[in-house]
Amino acid sequence: MTSAGIEAIDVRRSFGRVEAVRSITLTALPGRITGLVGPNGAGKTTLLLMLASLLRPDAGSIRVAGIDPVDDPAGARARIGWMPDALGAWASLTARETLVYTGRLYGMTRAAARDRAASLLTRVGLADLADAPARVLSRGQKQRLGLARALVHDPEVLLLDEPASGLDPQARIDLRELLRSFAAAGRTVLISSHVLSELDELVDDAAFVLAGRSVDEPGVGTRMRRWRVRATGERPTAAGVAALLGLAPEDVGSDRDALTVPFASDADAAHGLGTLVAGGVPVIEFAPAVGRLEQAFLDLGDAS
């Protein structure tokens, strides 16, 4: 059995009377990318800070790469790459200096730190800005520098808080490829992000949190998932599609050049597609209107 790269059991943390994390349990496995999904205020960042050894939990237990970050924060930090939502670098340092000094803090020789910095700057697409001070970097460029900084010491576990924020489409593709290669090497990746369409294409597993508590995905909400139906030629009417599927006309919605239809399950959607085609609708596109994680996020809102 694969041991957990991250294991948190009944973790809790309050700030005065505010219970930021009431009871969260999650497991993230090596070789896989796990998404941490929940609305604002659900406790995601507080949990990440505890996993990164930057906050002490009030209760519960945490193991990161087999180490308790409360009992051995230095040992945990040696194995963790932490990327917060904001870079938090010295504005006057260049991108290269930021990575070199980070490497030195992890015990690298100056030569090794410089080599590692050069390699990472190329890998995250910042080689041309290596000697630019951090203060002139755009939001997306700072995100890429933050990722490089988290990777300086070649960690076993990567904790990312909103890593795609501010990235352009190509940078998001590059990030996805980099993280997939990181996981393929047997490392553990845990990502908190609101860019759920990106997470849908990236993660292997997901952990859902709501109001500071863990929520099992199968029990999240009862909302029917909408599917996008586009046909060639003359667009079918909502009333016509509803009649074929045995729905009320108001159940069929519109999305630009397509209609949206609710189905309770993937099996119902497959049956509905067959019904539409058999009924003479020349379907050329049939797909979920929102991704799995986006739907789960909407269902979390229903459950709140």
Secondary structure as the mmCIF struct_conf table of DSSP 4:
data_model
#
loop_
_struct_conf.conf_type_id
_struct_conf.id
_struct_conf.beg_label_comp_id
_struct_conf.beg_label_asym_id
_struct_conf.beg_label_seq_id
_struct_conf.end_label_comp_id
_struct_conf.end_label_asym_id
_struct_conf.end_label_seq_id
HELX_LH_PP_P HELX_LH_PP_P1 THR A 2 ALA A 4
BEND BEND1 GLY A 5 GLY A 5
STRN STRN1 ILE A 6 PHE A 15
TURN_TY1_P TURN_TY1_P1 GLY A 16 ARG A 17
STRN STRN2 VAL A 18 ALA A 28
TURN_TY1_P TURN_TY1_P2 PRO A 30 GLY A 31
STRN STRN3 ILE A 33 VAL A 37
TURN_TY1_P TURN_TY1_P3 ASN A 40 GLY A 41
BEND BEND2 ALA A 42 GLY A 43
HELX_RH_AL_P HELX_RH_AL_P1 LYS A 44 LEU A 51
TURN_TY1_P TURN_TY1_P4 ALA A 52 SER A 53
BEND BEND3 LEU A 54 LEU A 55
BEND BEND4 ASP A 58 ASP A 58
STRN STRN4 ALA A 59 VAL A 64
TURN_TY1_P TURN_TY1_P5 ALA A 65 GLY A 66
STRN STRN5 ILE A 67 ILE A 67
TURN_TY1_P TURN_TY1_P6 PRO A 69 ASP A 71
HELX_RH_AL_P HELX_RH_AL_P2 PRO A 73 ARG A 77
TURN_TY1_P TURN_TY1_P7 ALA A 78 ARG A 79
STRN STRN6 ILE A 80 MET A 83
BEND BEND5 ASP A 85 ALA A 86
TURN_TY1_P TURN_TY1_P8 ALA A 91 SER A 92
BEND BEND6 LEU A 93 LEU A 93
STRN STRN7 THR A 94 THR A 94
HELX_RH_AL_P HELX_RH_AL_P3 ALA A 95 LEU A 105
TURN_TY1_P TURN_TY1_P9 TYR A 106 GLY A 107
HELX_RH_AL_P HELX_RH_AL_P4 ARG A 110 ARG A 123
TURN_TY1_P TURN_TY1_P10 VAL A 124 GLY A 125
HELX_RH_3T_P HELX_RH_3T_P1 ALA A 127 LEU A 129
TURN_TY1_P TURN_TY1_P11 ALA A 130 ASP A 131
BEND BEND7 ALA A 132 ALA A 132
STRN STRN8 PRO A 133 PRO A 133
HELX_RH_3T_P HELX_RH_3T_P2 ALA A 134 VAL A 136
BEND BEND8 LEU A 137 LEU A 137
HELX_RH_AL_P HELX_RH_AL_P5 ARG A 139 LEU A 151
TURN_TY1_P TURN_TY1_P12 VAL A 152 HIS A 153
BEND BEND9 GLU A 156 GLU A 156
STRN STRN9 VAL A 157 ASP A 161
BEND BEND10 GLU A 162 GLU A 162
TURN_TY1_P TURN_TY1_P13 PRO A 163 GLY A 166
HELX_RH_AL_P HELX_RH_AL_P6 PRO A 169 ALA A 184
TURN_TY1_P TURN_TY1_P14 ALA A 185 GLY A 186
STRN STRN10 THR A 188 SER A 192
BEND BEND11 HIS A 194 HIS A 194
HELX_RH_AL_P HELX_RH_AL_P7 LEU A 196 LEU A 202
BEND BEND12 ASP A 204 ASP A 204
STRN STRN11 ASP A 205 LEU A 210
TURN_TY1_P TURN_TY1_P15 ALA A 211 GLY A 212
STRN STRN12 ARG A 213 VAL A 215
HELX_RH_3T_P HELX_RH_3T_P3 GLU A 217 GLY A 219
BEND BEND13 VAL A 220 VAL A 220
HELX_LH_PP_P HELX_LH_PP_P2 ARG A 223 MET A 224
STRN STRN13 ARG A 225 ALA A 231
BEND BEND14 THR A 232 GLU A 234
HELX_LH_PP_P HELX_LH_PP_P3 ARG A 235 THR A 237
HELX_RH_AL_P HELX_RH_AL_P8 ALA A 238 LEU A 245
TURN_TY1_P TURN_TY1_P16 GLY A 246 GLY A 246
HELX_RH_3T_P HELX_RH_3T_P4 PRO A 249 ASP A 251
STRN STRN14 GLY A 253 ASP A 255
TURN_TY1_P TURN_TY1_P17 ARG A 256 ASP A 257
STRN STRN15 ALA A 258 PHE A 263
BEND BEND15 ALA A 264 SER A 265
HELX_RH_AL_P HELX_RH_AL_P9 ASP A 266 ALA A 278
TURN_TY1_P TURN_TY1_P18 GLY A 279 GLY A 280
STRN STRN16 VAL A 283 PRO A 288
BEND BEND16 ALA A 289 VAL A 290
HELX_RH_AL_P HELX_RH_AL_P10 ARG A 292 ALA A 303
#
